[in-house]
C-alpha cells in the first residue's frame, strides 16, 4: 500500500480577521511543491471560527489552487447533523477527494448517536466520508467497535485518528485490516512512521505546516523501502514536535511559528490566545535550531 501525507492547512487571515485567500493559496502551493496533499478547514485551519459560506469558498479556492496536482480532503463536521449534511453537499458539489467529518462538539453523543450522524452524512453525498476522531476537542470519541460498524457503510472510506493514544490507533488499524476499503490516517505527528509500519494508509499532520519537506521525506523514504531514511526524518519531525508543543496549544503554536517566518498567514481569529514576545522568542530559537 502506497502511503500518503496530508497537511492540515492553516487558514490565513488579514489583520481585520477576514480570510486572506491569496495567502492561503500560497500555503497550498508550498505544500504541493513539497509533495504533500491538503486537508482544509480542519483543526489547524481554524474551522470552528469560520462561517458556513467561508468554508465553502475556502474549499473552492483550495481545490482550484491544487488544480489536480494533489488530493484535497475538507472537514464538514459541525455539532448538528443537519448543518454537517448541508456543508458536505456543498463540498460534494465542488469536487474533493474526501470529506472528513469531525465528531459533533458541544453536544454529548452516544455511540448509537454517532452511528446515525455519520451514516446520515455518508448517505447524503457521493464523495467518500472519513470519520475524524479528536476527543480532546469534541468530548465525543468514536469507539473502535463503532468504527467497525461504520466501516460497513459503502461510502465511509476510513478514519482520521487525532486522539494521540497509540492503543486507540492500534485498535483502528485492526478495523482497517479486517474491513476492506476502510483506511486509517494517523493524526499524531510523532507516530507517522510507526503508523505506516503498522498498516496506516497515511498521515494528516498539522506540524507539516512548519516542516513540510520533512513530512514528505518520511513518506518518500517509506514508499521507496528506505526504512532508515524514514526513521531519520521521523526523528527530526518528532524532535520539533516535542520542542514546539511544550510551549502550549499545538495549532496556535504552528500558526505562530509560520507567522514568525511569513506574517501573511496572520493570527487566528479571537478569542484565540494572543502571542507574547517571550513566547515568540522561544519559538524563534526552536525554528533556528532546526534551520527553519
BATOR-266889 format. One record per atom (N, C-alpha, C): residue number from 0; residue in one letter; atom name; x, y negated, z negated. Coordinates in steps of 0.2 Angstrom, whole numbers, always signed. Atoms other than C-alpha are relative to their C-alpha. Layout:
N
n	res	atom	east	north	up
NUM	A	CA	X	Y	Z
...
END
This chain:
292
n	res	atom	east	north	up
0	X	N	+4	+6	+0
0	X	CA	+0	+0	+0
0	X	C	+4	-6	+0
1	X	N	-3	+7	+0
1	X	CA	+7	-17	+5
1	X	C	-2	-4	-5
2	X	N	+2	+5	+5
2	X	CA	+7	-29	-9
2	X	C	+0	-7	+3
3	X	N	+1	+7	-2
3	X	CA	+2	-47	-8
3	X	C	+0	-5	-6
4	X	N	+0	+5	+6
4	X	CA	+3	-63	-19
4	X	C	-5	-6	+2
5	X	N	+4	+6	-1
5	X	CA	-10	-77	-20
5	X	C	+3	-5	-6
6	X	N	-1	+5	+5
6	X	CA	-6	-93	-29
6	X	C	-6	-4	-2
7	X	N	+6	+4	+3
7	X	CA	-20	-101	-40
7	X	C	+2	-7	+1
8	X	N	-2	+7	-2
8	X	CA	-18	-118	-31
8	X	C	-2	-5	-5
9	X	N	+3	+6	+4
9	X	CA	-19	-134	-41
9	X	C	-4	-4	+5
10	X	N	+3	+5	-3
10	X	CA	-31	-147	-36
10	X	C	+3	-6	-1
11	X	N	-4	+7	+1
11	X	CA	-23	-164	-33
11	X	C	-5	-5	-1
12	X	N	+4	+6	+1
12	X	CA	-31	-180	-39
12	X	C	+3	-6	+0
13	X	N	-3	+7	+0
13	X	CA	-29	-198	-37
13	X	C	+0	-3	-7
14	X	N	+0	+3	+6
14	X	CA	-27	-210	-51
14	X	C	-7	-1	-3
15	X	N	+7	+1	+2
15	X	CA	-46	-213	-52
15	X	C	-3	+7	-1
16	X	N	+2	-7	+1
16	X	CA	-48	-194	-53
16	X	C	-5	+3	+5
17	X	N	+3	-3	-6
17	X	CA	-56	-192	-36
17	X	C	+5	+5	+3
18	X	N	-4	-5	-2
18	X	CA	-49	-177	-27
18	X	C	+4	-3	+6
19	X	N	-5	+1	-5
19	X	CA	-33	-180	-16
19	X	C	+0	+6	+5
20	X	N	+0	-5	-4
20	X	CA	-37	-169	-2
20	X	C	+6	+1	+4
21	X	N	-6	+0	-4
21	X	CA	-22	-174	+8
21	X	C	+6	+3	-4
22	X	N	-5	-3	+4
22	X	CA	-10	-170	-6
22	X	C	-1	+8	-2
23	X	N	+1	-7	+1
23	X	CA	-19	-153	-9
23	X	C	+2	+4	+6
24	X	N	-2	-3	-6
24	X	CA	-17	-149	+9
24	X	C	+8	+1	+0
25	X	N	-7	-1	+0
25	X	CA	+2	-152	+7
25	X	C	+2	+6	-5
26	X	N	-1	-5	+5
26	X	CA	+2	-140	-8
26	X	C	-1	+7	+4
27	X	N	+2	-6	-4
27	X	CA	-7	-127	+4
27	X	C	+6	+2	+4
28	X	N	-6	-1	-5
28	X	CA	+7	-129	+17
28	X	C	+6	+2	-4
29	X	N	-6	-3	+4
29	X	CA	+21	-127	+4
29	X	C	-1	+7	-2
30	X	N	+1	-7	+2
30	X	CA	+13	-111	-2
30	X	C	+1	+5	+6
31	X	N	+0	-4	-6
31	X	CA	+10	-104	+15
31	X	C	+7	+1	+3
32	X	N	-7	+0	-2
32	X	CA	+28	-109	+20
32	X	C	+4	+5	-4
33	X	N	-4	-4	+5
33	X	CA	+35	-99	+5
33	X	C	-2	+7	+2
34	X	N	+2	-6	-2
34	X	CA	+25	-84	+11
34	X	C	-6	+3	-5
35	X	N	+6	-2	+5
35	X	CA	+10	-84	-2
35	X	C	-7	-2	+3
36	X	N	+7	+1	-1
36	X	CA	-9	-83	+0
36	X	C	-2	-5	-5
37	X	N	+2	+6	+4
37	X	CA	-20	-96	-8
37	X	C	-7	+3	-4
38	X	N	+7	+0	+4
38	X	CA	-34	-95	-22
38	X	C	-1	-7	-1
39	X	N	+2	+7	+2
39	X	CA	-43	-111	-23
39	X	C	-6	+0	-5
40	X	N	+5	+1	+4
40	X	CA	-55	-118	-36
40	X	C	+0	+5	-6
41	X	N	-1	-5	+6
41	X	CA	-48	-106	-50
41	X	C	+2	-4	-6
42	X	N	-2	+3	+6
42	X	CA	-42	-110	-67
42	X	C	+5	-5	+1
43	X	N	-6	+5	-1
43	X	CA	-26	-119	-62
43	X	C	-3	-5	+5
44	X	N	+3	+5	-5
44	X	CA	-37	-128	-49
44	X	C	-5	-5	-3
45	X	N	+4	+5	+3
45	X	CA	-47	-137	-62
45	X	C	-8	+1	+2
46	X	N	+7	-1	-3
46	X	CA	-63	-128	-56
46	X	C	-6	-2	-4
47	X	N	+5	+2	+4
47	X	CA	-73	-132	-71
47	X	C	-2	-7	+0
48	X	N	+1	+7	+0
48	X	CA	-71	-150	-69
48	X	C	-2	-3	+7
49	X	N	+2	+2	-7
49	X	CA	-76	-150	-50
49	X	C	-8	+0	+1
50	X	N	+7	+0	-1
50	X	CA	-94	-154	-44
50	X	C	-1	+6	+5
51	X	N	+2	-5	-5
51	X	CA	-103	-142	-33
51	X	C	+3	-2	+7
52	X	N	-2	+2	-7
52	X	CA	-100	-152	-17
52	X	C	+7	-1	+1
53	X	N	-7	+1	-1
53	X	CA	-82	-155	-21
53	X	C	+3	+7	+1
54	X	N	-3	-7	-1
54	X	CA	-79	-136	-22
54	X	C	-1	+2	+7
55	X	N	+1	-2	-7
55	X	CA	-87	-133	-5
55	X	C	+5	-4	+4
56	X	N	-4	+3	-5
56	X	CA	-77	-147	+3
56	X	C	+7	+2	-1
57	X	N	-7	-3	+2
57	X	CA	-61	-141	-6
57	X	C	+1	+6	+4
58	X	N	+0	-6	-4
58	X	CA	-64	-124	+1
58	X	C	+1	-1	+7
59	X	N	-1	+1	-7
59	X	CA	-66	-130	+18
59	X	C	+6	-3	+2
60	X	N	-6	+3	-2
60	X	CA	-51	-141	+18
60	X	C	+6	+5	-1
61	X	N	-5	-5	+0
61	X	CA	-40	-126	+12
61	X	C	+0	+5	+5
62	X	N	+1	-5	-6
62	X	CA	-47	-114	+25
62	X	C	+3	-4	+6
63	X	N	-2	+3	-6
63	X	CA	-44	-127	+38
63	X	C	+8	-1	+0
64	X	N	-7	+1	+1
64	X	CA	-26	-131	+32
64	X	C	+4	+7	+2
65	X	N	-3	-7	-1
65	X	CA	-22	-112	+32
65	X	C	+0	+2	+7
66	X	N	+0	-1	-7
66	X	CA	-28	-110	+49
66	X	C	+1	+7	+2
67	X	N	-1	-7	-1
67	X	CA	-27	-91	+48
67	X	C	+7	+2	-1
68	X	N	-7	-1	+1
68	X	CA	-9	-92	+43
68	X	C	+1	+4	-7
69	X	N	+0	-4	+6
69	X	CA	-13	-84	+26
69	X	C	-7	+1	-3
70	X	N	+7	-2	+2
70	X	CA	-28	-77	+16
70	X	C	-2	-5	-5
71	X	N	+2	+5	+4
71	X	CA	-39	-88	+6
71	X	C	-6	+4	-4
72	X	N	+5	-3	+5
72	X	CA	-49	-82	-10
72	X	C	-3	-7	-3
73	X	N	+3	+6	+3
73	X	CA	-61	-95	-18
73	X	C	-4	+2	-6
74	X	N	+4	-2	+5
74	X	CA	-69	-94	-35
74	X	C	-7	-4	+0
75	X	N	+7	+2	+0
75	X	CA	-88	-96	-36
75	X	C	-3	+0	-6
76	X	N	+3	-1	+7
76	X	CA	-91	-92	-54
76	X	C	-2	-6	-4
77	X	N	+3	+6	+4
77	X	CA	-102	-103	-64
77	X	C	-4	+4	-6
78	X	N	+4	-4	+5
78	X	CA	-112	-99	-80
78	X	C	-7	+3	+2
79	X	N	+6	-2	-2
79	X	CA	-128	-97	-71
79	X	C	+0	+4	+6
80	X	N	+0	-4	-6
80	X	CA	-131	-83	-58
80	X	C	-2	-4	+6
81	X	N	+4	+4	-5
81	X	CA	-142	-95	-48
81	X	C	+5	-4	+3
82	X	N	-5	+5	-3
82	X	CA	-128	-108	-45
82	X	C	+6	+4	+3
83	X	N	-5	-4	-2
83	X	CA	-115	-94	-43
83	X	C	-2	+2	+7
84	X	N	+2	-3	-7
84	X	CA	-125	-87	-28
84	X	C	+0	-6	+5
85	X	N	+0	+6	-4
85	X	CA	-128	-105	-21
85	X	C	+7	-1	+3
86	X	N	-7	+2	-2
86	X	CA	-109	-108	-21
86	X	C	+3	+6	+5
87	X	N	-2	-6	-4
87	X	CA	-105	-90	-14
87	X	C	-2	-1	+7
88	X	N	+2	+0	-6
88	X	CA	-116	-93	+0
88	X	C	+3	-5	+4
89	X	N	-3	+5	-4
89	X	CA	-108	-109	+5
89	X	C	+7	+2	+2
90	X	N	-6	-2	-2
90	X	CA	-91	-101	+4
90	X	C	+0	+6	+5
91	X	N	+2	-5	-5
91	X	CA	-98	-86	+14
91	X	C	+0	-4	+7
92	X	N	+1	+4	-6
92	X	CA	-103	-99	+27
92	X	C	+7	-3	+3
93	X	N	-6	+3	-2
93	X	CA	-86	-107	+28
93	X	C	+5	+5	+3
94	X	N	-4	-5	-2
94	X	CA	-77	-91	+30
94	X	C	+6	+1	-4
95	X	N	-6	-1	+4
95	X	CA	-65	-85	+17
95	X	C	+1	+8	+0
96	X	N	-2	-7	+0
96	X	CA	-56	-68	+14
96	X	C	-3	+3	-6
97	X	N	+3	-2	+6
97	X	CA	-64	-66	-3
97	X	C	-2	-5	-4
98	X	N	+4	+5	+5
98	X	CA	-75	-74	-16
98	X	C	+1	+3	-7
99	X	N	-1	-2	+7
99	X	CA	-69	-72	-34
99	X	C	-6	-3	-4
100	X	N	+5	+2	+4
100	X	CA	-82	-73	-47
100	X	C	+2	+1	-8
101	X	N	-2	+0	+7
101	X	CA	-76	-78	-65
101	X	C	-6	+2	-4
102	X	N	+6	-2	+5
102	X	CA	-87	-71	-79
102	X	C	-3	-6	-2
103	X	N	+3	+6	+3
103	X	CA	-100	-83	-85
103	X	C	+3	-3	-6
104	X	N	-3	+3	+6
104	X	CA	-94	-95	-98
104	X	C	-6	-4	-4
105	X	N	+5	+3	+4
105	X	CA	-104	-103	-112
105	X	C	-5	+4	-2
106	X	N	+5	-5	+1
106	X	CA	-117	-90	-110
106	X	C	+2	+7	-2
107	X	N	-2	-7	+2
107	X	CA	-114	-74	-120
107	X	C	-4	+5	+4
108	X	N	+3	-5	-4
108	X	CA	-117	-59	-109
108	X	C	+1	+7	-3
109	X	N	-1	-7	+1
109	X	CA	-120	-41	-112
109	X	C	+4	+3	+6
110	X	N	-3	-4	-6
110	X	CA	-111	-28	-101
110	X	C	-5	+1	+6
111	X	N	+5	+0	-4
111	X	CA	-128	-25	-93
111	X	C	-1	-6	+4
112	X	N	+1	+6	-3
112	X	CA	-130	-43	-90
112	X	C	+5	-2	+5
113	X	N	-5	+1	-5
113	X	CA	-113	-44	-81
113	X	C	-1	+4	+6
114	X	N	+2	-4	-6
114	X	CA	-118	-30	-70
114	X	C	-5	-3	+4
115	X	N	+6	+3	-4
115	X	CA	-134	-39	-65
115	X	C	+3	-6	+4
116	X	N	-3	+6	-3
116	X	CA	-124	-55	-62
116	X	C	+4	+1	+6
117	X	N	-5	-1	-6
117	X	CA	-110	-48	-51
117	X	C	-4	+3	+6
118	X	N	+3	-3	-5
118	X	CA	-122	-37	-42
118	X	C	-5	-5	+4
119	X	N	+4	+5	-3
119	X	CA	-134	-51	-38
119	X	C	+4	-4	+5
120	X	N	-5	+4	-4
120	X	CA	-119	-62	-31
120	X	C	+2	+5	+6
121	X	N	-3	-4	-5
121	X	CA	-112	-47	-21
121	X	C	-6	+2	+5
122	X	N	+5	-1	-5
122	X	CA	-129	-44	-13
122	X	C	-2	-6	+4
123	X	N	+2	+6	-3
123	X	CA	-131	-62	-8
123	X	C	+5	-2	+6
124	X	N	-5	+2	-6
124	X	CA	-116	-63	+4
124	X	C	+3	+6	+3
125	X	N	-3	-6	-3
125	X	CA	-106	-53	+16
125	X	C	+8	+0	-1
126	X	N	-7	+0	+2
126	X	CA	-89	-59	+10
126	X	C	+2	+4	-6
127	X	N	-2	-4	+6
127	X	CA	-80	-47	-2
127	X	C	+0	-4	-6
128	X	N	+0	+3	+7
128	X	CA	-83	-51	-20
128	X	C	+6	+3	-4
129	X	N	-5	-2	+5
129	X	CA	-69	-50	-33
129	X	C	-2	-2	-7
130	X	N	+2	+2	+7
130	X	CA	-73	-49	-51
130	X	C	+6	-4	-3
131	X	N	-6	+4	+3
131	X	CA	-62	-61	-62
131	X	C	-1	-1	-7
132	X	N	+0	-1	+8
132	X	CA	-59	-57	-80
132	X	C	+5	-5	-3
133	X	N	-4	+5	+4
133	X	CA	-52	-71	-91
133	X	C	-3	-1	-7
134	X	N	+4	+1	+6
134	X	CA	-60	-68	-108
134	X	C	+2	-6	-5
135	X	N	-2	+6	+4
135	X	CA	-49	-81	-117
135	X	C	-3	-6	+2
136	X	N	+4	+6	-2
136	X	CA	-58	-94	-107
136	X	C	-7	+0	+0
137	X	N	+7	-1	-1
137	X	CA	-75	-87	-105
137	X	C	-4	+3	-6
138	X	N	+3	-4	+5
138	X	CA	-78	-77	-120
138	X	C	-4	+6	+2
139	X	N	+3	-6	-3
139	X	CA	-85	-63	-109
139	X	C	+5	+4	+3
140	X	N	-5	-5	-3
140	X	CA	-75	-48	-105
140	X	C	-3	+6	+4
141	X	N	+3	-6	-4
141	X	CA	-78	-35	-91
141	X	C	+4	+6	-3
142	X	N	-3	-6	+2
142	X	CA	-75	-19	-99
142	X	C	+2	+5	+6
143	X	N	-2	-4	-5
143	X	CA	-66	-6	-89
143	X	C	-6	+5	+3
144	X	N	+6	-4	-2
144	X	CA	-82	+5	-88
144	X	C	-5	-4	+4
145	X	N	+5	+5	-4
145	X	CA	-92	-10	-82
145	X	C	+3	-1	+7
146	X	N	-3	+0	-7
146	X	CA	-79	-12	-68
146	X	C	-1	+6	+4
147	X	N	+1	-6	-3
147	X	CA	-80	+6	-64
147	X	C	-7	+0	+3
148	X	N	+7	+0	-2
148	X	CA	-99	+4	-62
148	X	C	-1	-5	+6
149	X	N	+0	+5	-5
149	X	CA	-97	-12	-51
149	X	C	+4	+2	+6
150	X	N	-4	-3	-6
150	X	CA	-84	-3	-40
150	X	C	-4	+4	+5
151	X	N	+5	-4	-5
151	X	CA	-98	+7	-33
151	X	C	-4	-4	+5
152	X	N	+4	+5	-5
152	X	CA	-106	-8	-25
152	X	C	+4	-1	+6
153	X	N	-4	+1	-6
153	X	CA	-101	-9	-7
153	X	C	+3	-6	+2
154	X	N	-3	+6	-2
154	X	CA	-97	-27	-7
154	X	C	+4	-3	-6
155	X	N	-4	+2	+5
155	X	CA	-87	-28	-23
155	X	C	+7	+4	+1
156	X	N	-6	-2	-3
156	X	CA	-69	-26	-17
156	X	C	+6	+1	-5
157	X	N	-5	-1	+4
157	X	CA	-59	-27	-33
157	X	C	-1	-5	-6
158	X	N	+0	+4	+6
158	X	CA	-54	-37	-49
158	X	C	+6	-4	-1
159	X	N	-5	+4	+2
159	X	CA	-43	-51	-54
159	X	C	+1	+0	-8
160	X	N	-1	-1	+7
160	X	CA	-36	-47	-72
160	X	C	+4	-6	-3
161	X	N	-4	+6	+3
161	X	CA	-31	-63	-81
161	X	C	+0	+1	-8
162	X	N	+0	-1	+7
162	X	CA	-33	-55	-99
162	X	C	+6	-1	-3
163	X	N	-6	+0	+3
163	X	CA	-15	-54	-102
163	X	C	+3	+6	-4
164	X	N	-2	-6	+3
164	X	CA	-15	-37	-110
164	X	C	+1	+6	+4
165	X	N	-2	-5	-4
165	X	CA	-6	-23	-102
165	X	C	-4	+6	+0
166	X	N	+5	-6	+0
166	X	CA	-18	-10	-108
166	X	C	-6	-1	+4
167	X	N	+6	+1	-4
167	X	CA	-33	-18	-100
167	X	C	+2	+1	+7
168	X	N	-2	+0	-7
168	X	CA	-23	-20	-84
168	X	C	+0	+8	+2
169	X	N	-1	-7	-1
169	X	CA	-19	-1	-85
169	X	C	-7	+3	+1
170	X	N	+6	-3	+0
170	X	CA	-37	+3	-88
170	X	C	-4	-2	+7
171	X	N	+2	+2	-7
171	X	CA	-42	-7	-72
171	X	C	+3	+3	+5
172	X	N	-3	-4	-5
172	X	CA	-29	+1	-62
172	X	C	-2	+7	+0
173	X	N	+3	-7	+0
173	X	CA	-36	+18	-67
173	X	C	-6	+0	+4
174	X	N	+7	+1	-4
174	X	CA	-53	+12	-60
174	X	C	+2	+0	+7
175	X	N	-2	+1	-7
175	X	CA	-44	+7	-44
175	X	C	+3	+6	+3
176	X	N	-3	-7	-3
176	X	CA	-35	+24	-42
176	X	C	-6	+5	+1
177	X	N	+6	-5	-1
177	X	CA	-52	+33	-44
177	X	C	-5	-3	+5
178	X	N	+5	+3	-4
178	X	CA	-63	+21	-34
178	X	C	+3	-3	+6
179	X	N	-3	+3	-6
179	X	CA	-58	+19	-16
179	X	C	-3	-7	+2
180	X	N	+2	+7	-3
180	X	CA	-59	+1	-9
180	X	C	-1	-5	-6
181	X	N	+1	+5	+6
181	X	CA	-58	-7	-27
181	X	C	+8	-1	-1
182	X	N	-7	+3	+1
182	X	CA	-41	-17	-28
182	X	C	+0	-4	-6
183	X	N	-2	+4	+6
183	X	CA	-33	-24	-43
183	X	C	+5	-5	+1
184	X	N	-4	+5	+0
184	X	CA	-25	-40	-44
184	X	C	+2	-3	-7
185	X	N	-2	+2	+7
185	X	CA	-14	-45	-59
185	X	C	+1	-7	+0
186	X	N	-1	+7	+1
186	X	CA	-15	-62	-66
186	X	C	+6	-2	-4
187	X	N	-6	+2	+4
187	X	CA	-1	-62	-79
187	X	C	+6	-1	+4
188	X	N	-6	+1	-4
188	X	CA	+15	-70	-72
188	X	C	+5	+5	-1
189	X	N	-6	-5	+1
189	X	CA	+26	-58	-81
189	X	C	-1	+7	+2
190	X	N	+1	-7	-2
190	X	CA	+18	-42	-75
190	X	C	-1	+1	+7
191	X	N	+0	-1	-7
191	X	CA	+19	-45	-56
191	X	C	+3	+7	+2
192	X	N	-4	-6	-2
192	X	CA	+32	-32	-53
192	X	C	-3	+7	-3
193	X	N	+3	-6	+4
193	X	CA	+25	-20	-66
193	X	C	-6	+2	+3
194	X	N	+6	-2	-3
194	X	CA	+8	-21	-58
194	X	C	+1	+3	+6
195	X	N	-2	-3	-7
195	X	CA	+15	-17	-41
195	X	C	+2	+7	-1
196	X	N	-3	-7	+1
196	X	CA	+24	-2	-48
196	X	C	-6	+5	-2
197	X	N	+5	-4	+3
197	X	CA	+8	+4	-56
197	X	C	-7	+0	+4
198	X	N	+6	-1	-5
198	X	CA	-4	+3	-41
198	X	C	-4	-6	+2
199	X	N	+4	+6	-1
199	X	CA	-10	-15	-41
199	X	C	+1	-2	+8
200	X	N	+0	+2	-7
200	X	CA	-14	-22	-23
200	X	C	+4	-7	+0
201	X	N	-4	+6	+0
201	X	CA	-7	-39	-28
201	X	C	+0	-4	-6
202	X	N	+0	+5	+6
202	X	CA	-5	-54	-40
202	X	C	-3	-6	+2
203	X	N	+3	+7	-1
203	X	CA	-14	-70	-42
203	X	C	+3	-4	-5
204	X	N	-4	+3	+5
204	X	CA	-2	-82	-51
204	X	C	+0	-7	+0
205	X	N	+0	+7	+0
205	X	CA	-3	-99	-57
205	X	C	+7	-3	+0
206	X	N	-7	+2	+0
206	X	CA	+16	-101	-60
206	X	C	+3	-1	+7
207	X	N	-2	+1	-7
207	X	CA	+18	-99	-41
207	X	C	+0	-7	+2
208	X	N	+0	+7	-2
208	X	CA	+14	-117	-40
208	X	C	+6	-4	-1
209	X	N	-6	+3	+2
209	X	CA	+30	-121	-48
209	X	C	+6	+3	+3
210	X	N	-5	-4	-3
210	X	CA	+41	-107	-41
210	X	C	-3	+4	+5
211	X	N	+3	-4	-5
211	X	CA	+33	-101	-25
211	X	C	+5	+5	+3
212	X	N	-4	-4	-4
212	X	CA	+48	-94	-17
212	X	C	+2	+6	-4
213	X	N	-1	-5	+4
213	X	CA	+52	-83	-32
213	X	C	-5	+5	+0
214	X	N	+5	-4	+0
214	X	CA	+35	-76	-32
214	X	C	+0	+4	+6
215	X	N	+0	-4	-6
215	X	CA	+36	-72	-14
215	X	C	+5	+5	+1
216	X	N	-6	-5	-1
216	X	CA	+53	-64	-16
216	X	C	-2	+6	-4
217	X	N	+2	-6	+4
217	X	CA	+45	-52	-29
217	X	C	-4	+5	+5
218	X	N	+4	-3	-5
218	X	CA	+33	-47	-15
218	X	C	+4	+3	+5
219	X	N	-4	-2	-6
219	X	CA	+45	-46	-1
219	X	C	+5	+5	-2
220	X	N	-5	-5	+2
220	X	CA	+58	-36	-10
220	X	C	-4	+7	-2
221	X	N	+4	-7	+2
221	X	CA	+45	-23	-17
221	X	C	-3	+3	+7
222	X	N	+3	-3	-6
222	X	CA	+37	-21	+0
222	X	C	+6	+3	+5
223	X	N	-6	-3	-4
223	X	CA	+55	-18	+8
223	X	C	+3	+6	-4
224	X	N	-3	-5	+3
224	X	CA	+58	-5	-5
224	X	C	+6	-2	-5
225	X	N	-6	+3	+4
225	X	CA	+71	-16	-14
225	X	C	-2	-1	-7
226	X	N	+3	+0	+7
226	X	CA	+66	-12	-32
226	X	C	+5	-5	-5
227	X	N	-5	+5	+4
227	X	CA	+82	-21	-39
227	X	C	-1	-7	+1
228	X	N	+2	+6	-2
228	X	CA	+78	-36	-29
228	X	C	-6	-3	-3
229	X	N	+7	+2	+3
229	X	CA	+60	-37	-35
229	X	C	+1	-1	-8
230	X	N	-1	+1	+7
230	X	CA	+66	-34	-53
230	X	C	+4	-6	-2
231	X	N	-4	+6	+1
231	X	CA	+79	-48	-52
231	X	C	-5	-6	+1
232	X	N	+4	+6	-1
232	X	CA	+66	-60	-45
232	X	C	-5	-1	-6
233	X	N	+5	+0	+6
233	X	CA	+53	-55	-59
233	X	C	+4	-2	-6
234	X	N	-3	+2	+6
234	X	CA	+66	-58	-72
234	X	C	+1	-8	+0
235	X	N	+0	+7	-1
235	X	CA	+68	-76	-66
235	X	C	-7	-3	-1
236	X	N	+7	+2	+1
236	X	CA	+50	-78	-65
236	X	C	-3	+0	-7
237	X	N	+2	-1	+7
237	X	CA	+47	-71	-82
237	X	C	+3	-5	-5
238	X	N	-4	+5	+5
238	X	CA	+60	-82	-90
238	X	C	-3	-7	+1
239	X	N	+4	+7	+0
239	X	CA	+52	-98	-83
239	X	C	-6	+0	-3
240	X	N	+7	-1	+4
240	X	CA	+35	-92	-89
240	X	C	+1	-1	-7
241	X	N	-1	+1	+7
241	X	CA	+42	-90	-106
241	X	C	+2	-7	-3
242	X	N	-2	+6	+2
242	X	CA	+51	-106	-107
242	X	C	-5	-6	+1
243	X	N	+5	+6	-2
243	X	CA	+37	-117	-99
243	X	C	-6	+1	-5
244	X	N	+7	-1	+4
244	X	CA	+22	-109	-108
244	X	C	+0	-1	-7
245	X	N	-1	+1	+7
245	X	CA	+29	-110	-125
245	X	C	-2	-7	-2
246	X	N	+1	+7	+2
246	X	CA	+26	-129	-124
246	X	C	-8	-1	+0
247	X	N	+7	+1	+1
247	X	CA	+7	-127	-123
247	X	C	-4	+4	+5
248	X	N	+5	-3	-4
248	X	CA	-8	-123	-112
248	X	C	+3	+1	+7
249	X	N	-4	-1	-6
249	X	CA	-1	-115	-96
249	X	C	-3	-4	+6
250	X	N	+2	+4	-6
250	X	CA	-12	-123	-82
250	X	C	+2	-7	-1
251	X	N	-2	+7	+1
251	X	CA	-9	-140	-90
251	X	C	+8	-1	+1
252	X	N	-7	+1	-1
252	X	CA	+10	-137	-90
252	X	C	+2	+1	+7
253	X	N	-1	-1	-7
253	X	CA	+10	-130	-72
253	X	C	-1	-7	+4
254	X	N	+2	+6	-4
254	X	CA	+1	-146	-66
254	X	C	+6	-5	-2
255	X	N	-5	+5	+2
255	X	CA	+13	-157	-76
255	X	C	+7	+1	+3
256	X	N	-7	-2	-3
256	X	CA	+29	-148	-70
256	X	C	+0	-2	+7
257	X	N	+0	+2	-7
257	X	CA	+23	-151	-52
257	X	C	+0	-8	+0
258	X	N	+0	+7	+0
258	X	CA	+19	-169	-56
258	X	C	+7	-3	-1
259	X	N	-7	+3	+2
259	X	CA	+37	-172	-63
259	X	C	+4	+0	+7
260	X	N	-3	+0	-7
260	X	CA	+43	-167	-45
260	X	C	-3	-3	+6
261	X	N	+4	+3	-5
261	X	CA	+29	-174	-35
261	X	C	-6	-2	-3
262	X	N	+6	+3	+4
262	X	CA	+17	-186	-43
262	X	C	-6	+0	+4
263	X	N	+6	+0	-4
263	X	CA	+5	-184	-28
263	X	C	-5	+5	-2
264	X	N	+5	-5	+3
264	X	CA	-3	-169	-37
264	X	C	-5	-3	-5
265	X	N	+5	+3	+5
265	X	CA	-10	-181	-50
265	X	C	+0	+4	-7
266	X	N	+1	-4	+7
266	X	CA	-15	-177	-68
266	X	C	-7	+3	+1
267	X	N	+6	-4	+0
267	X	CA	-30	-166	-72
267	X	C	-6	-5	-3
268	X	N	+5	+4	+2
268	X	CA	-47	-174	-75
268	X	C	-1	+1	-8
269	X	N	+1	+0	+8
269	X	CA	-51	-179	-93
269	X	C	-7	+4	-1
270	X	N	-4	+1	+6
270	X	CA	-54	-173	-106
270	X	C	+6	+4	-1
271	X	N	-6	-4	+0
271	X	CA	-38	-163	-102
271	X	C	+5	-3	-5
272	X	N	-5	+3	+4
272	X	CA	-24	-166	-114
272	X	C	+5	-4	+4
273	X	N	-4	+5	-4
273	X	CA	-14	-181	-109
273	X	C	+8	+2	-2
274	X	N	-7	-1	+1
274	X	CA	+5	-178	-107
274	X	C	+3	-5	-4
275	X	N	-4	+5	+4
275	X	CA	+18	-187	-118
275	X	C	+7	+0	+2
276	X	N	-7	+0	-2
276	X	CA	+36	-192	-115
276	X	C	+4	+5	-2
277	X	N	-4	-6	+2
277	X	CA	+43	-179	-126
277	X	C	-1	+6	+3
278	X	N	+2	-6	-3
278	X	CA	+34	-165	-118
278	X	C	+3	-1	+8
279	X	N	-3	+1	-6
279	X	CA	+39	-172	-101
279	X	C	+7	+1	+1
280	X	N	-7	-1	+1
280	X	CA	+57	-172	-106
280	X	C	+2	+7	-1
281	X	N	-1	-7	+1
281	X	CA	+56	-154	-112
281	X	C	-1	+4	+7
282	X	N	+2	-3	-6
282	X	CA	+48	-149	-96
282	X	C	+5	-1	+6
283	X	N	-5	+2	-5
283	X	CA	+61	-158	-85
283	X	C	+6	+4	-2
284	X	N	-6	-4	+2
284	X	CA	+75	-149	-95
284	X	C	-1	+7	+3
285	X	N	+1	-7	-2
285	X	CA	+67	-132	-91
285	X	C	+1	+0	+8
286	X	N	-1	+0	-8
286	X	CA	+65	-136	-72
286	X	C	+7	-1	+2
287	X	N	-7	+1	-2
287	X	CA	+83	-142	-71
287	X	C	+4	+7	-1
288	X	N	-3	-6	+2
288	X	CA	+88	-126	-79
288	X	C	-1	+6	+5
289	X	N	+2	-5	-5
289	X	CA	+80	-116	-65
289	X	C	+1	-3	+7
290	X	N	-2	+3	-7
290	X	CA	+86	-128	-51
290	X	C	-6	-2	+4
291	X	N	+6	+3	-3
291	X	CA	+69	-135	-48
291	X	C	-1	-7	+0
END
